[in-house]
Amino acid sequence: MITFENITKTYGGKTHVQALKGISLTINDGEIFGIIGKSGAGKSTLVRCINMLEKPTSGKVIIDDKELTAMSDSQLRAERKNIGMIFQHFNLLSSRTVFDNIAFPLELIGASKEVIASKVESLLELVGLTDRQYNYPSQLSGGQKQRVGIARALASDPKILLCDEATSALDPQTTQSILELLKDINKRLGITIVIITHEMAVIKAICDRVAVIEGGVIKEQGRVIDIFASPTSETMKEFVKSVVNMELPQGIRKLGVSDQPAPDRDMLVRFRFKGLVTNEPLVVNIARKFNLDVSVLYGNIDYIQDVPFGYLIVVIMGDMEAQAKAFAYIKTQPIESEVLGYVPRTH
Ligand SMILES: Nc1ncnc2c1ncn2[C@@H]1O[C@H](COP(=O)(O)OP(=O)(O)OP(=O)(O)O)[C@@H](O)[C@H]1O
């Protein structure tokens, strides 16, 4: 478990920048935790405080009951073997082959040739680069370079893998394949993965939990599925909007939506669901129970990893009082719902 206790980081020099302003956070063993934020929010500083590439100005970083912020340099060097890191621009050694890049951290700890050969071979297999082991980084695509970065980071059998914008330099398809590889590694090796990104699509694809950071402060955190269903902070709402559109479609807005019921208006209701989709019988029930017509106007279903997630906008047509009763009934059902307004009756 990684615990941040009230971490602050102020960069000195002429320009005094307080990059982190009291961060408290817990990252559980074996989870994929995402930290999202805009440029300058403090993401890189935060992730670098995990392996002490940046030393916090105050507060504690604790990993598995060991306080890294209280360690000597030599203790830290030993502890860093448990923490691998990959970078946006890969940081490979251009004069070394793929094999030798992956072998590098093992050479540094004085591993024997035999140990290096067998370890590198299995890592090459894990990242799917066995046939590229004699190539140099300049002969590889961006995705292949990042696979080398991942293999190198895993060479010392770390318990934690830090990913600092690891897919930001890659095209969407390559990004997807690298994210799948990270997920596979997380499952197979049980490694805790911490991902820094400015892209909500990355969070949506593989993270279990997410925290959003702005101006050096965590604005909101939680399970990805919950955050997508109902973000509370403005920052998170904006990020969610970038990948899931919950806005009322223009075609519906054009109908002339009023916030007041009227005898000649029908009720617009939005159902939100996460997990099992239960709206089908509900729609039929409302129509039967209250003698109303219910018509689906718009739906949007997405998947957050394997969990269906989305919304459905229906118009409930008929007697005004029956509409109100129907909505009172809907509210007793295990699905999130809201009245969006009332539109003029067209029939
Ligand atoms: N070495 C440094 N010296 C002085 N200020 C720094 C240093 N590193 C970062 N900062 C400042 O700290 C703040 C947070 O920077 P940080 O790199 O952590 O943000 P970020 O969210 O990772 O941004 P980006 O996505 O652009 O990398 C910024 O205002 C930045 O200018």
The ligand as a MOL file (V3000), in Angstrom:
LIG
                    3D

  0  0  0     0  0            999 V3000
M  V30 BEGIN CTAB
M  V30 COUNTS 31 33 0 0 0
M  V30 BEGIN ATOM
M  V30 1 N 11.9820 21.4920 -11.1810 0
M  V30 2 C 11.0590 22.4320 -11.0610 0
M  V30 3 N 11.3770 23.6960 -10.6540 0
M  V30 4 C 10.4400 24.6520 -10.4980 0
M  V30 5 N 9.1250 24.4620 -10.7360 0
M  V30 6 C 8.7430 23.2490 -11.1470 0
M  V30 7 C 9.6820 22.1790 -11.3370 0
M  V30 8 N 8.9810 21.0690 -11.7710 0
M  V30 9 C 7.6960 21.4510 -11.8380 0
M  V30 10 N 7.5350 22.7490 -11.4690 0
M  V30 11 C 6.2590 23.4860 -11.4000 0
M  V30 12 O 5.3890 22.7770 -10.5170 0
M  V30 13 C 4.0590 22.7870 -11.0180 0
M  V30 14 C 3.5780 21.3430 -11.2200 0
M  V30 15 O 4.3610 20.7440 -12.2420 0
M  V30 16 P 4.2120 19.2240 -12.6890 0
M  V30 17 O 5.2580 18.9540 -13.7380 0
M  V30 18 O 4.1980 18.3730 -11.5040 0
M  V30 19 O 2.7700 19.2450 -13.3520 0
M  V30 20 P 2.1030 18.2180 -14.3420 0
M  V30 21 O 0.6860 18.1130 -13.9190 0
M  V30 22 O 2.8880 16.9600 -14.4040 0
M  V30 23 O 2.1860 18.9830 -15.7250 0
M  V30 24 P 2.5290 18.4030 -17.1990 0
M  V30 25 O 1.3850 17.5290 -17.5840 0
M  V30 26 O 2.5930 19.6630 -18.0270 0
M  V30 27 O 3.8290 17.6930 -17.0770 0
M  V30 28 C 4.0800 23.6150 -12.3040 0
M  V30 29 O 3.7130 24.9280 -11.9940 0
M  V30 30 C 5.5410 23.5500 -12.7210 0
M  V30 31 O 5.8920 24.6850 -13.4560 0
M  V30 END ATOM
M  V30 BEGIN BOND
M  V30 1 1 1 2
M  V30 2 1 2 3
M  V30 3 2 2 7
M  V30 4 2 3 4
M  V30 5 1 4 5
M  V30 6 2 5 6
M  V30 7 1 6 7
M  V30 8 1 6 10
M  V30 9 1 7 8
M  V30 10 2 8 9
M  V30 11 1 9 10
M  V30 12 1 10 11
M  V30 13 1 11 12
M  V30 14 1 11 30
M  V30 15 1 12 13
M  V30 16 1 13 14
M  V30 17 1 13 28
M  V30 18 1 14 15
M  V30 19 1 15 16
M  V30 20 2 16 17
M  V30 21 1 16 18
M  V30 22 1 16 19
M  V30 23 1 19 20
M  V30 24 2 20 21
M  V30 25 1 20 22
M  V30 26 1 20 23
M  V30 27 1 23 24
M  V30 28 2 24 25
M  V30 29 1 24 26
M  V30 30 1 24 27
M  V30 31 1 28 29
M  V30 32 1 28 30
M  V30 33 1 30 31
M  V30 END BOND
M  V30 END CTAB
M  END
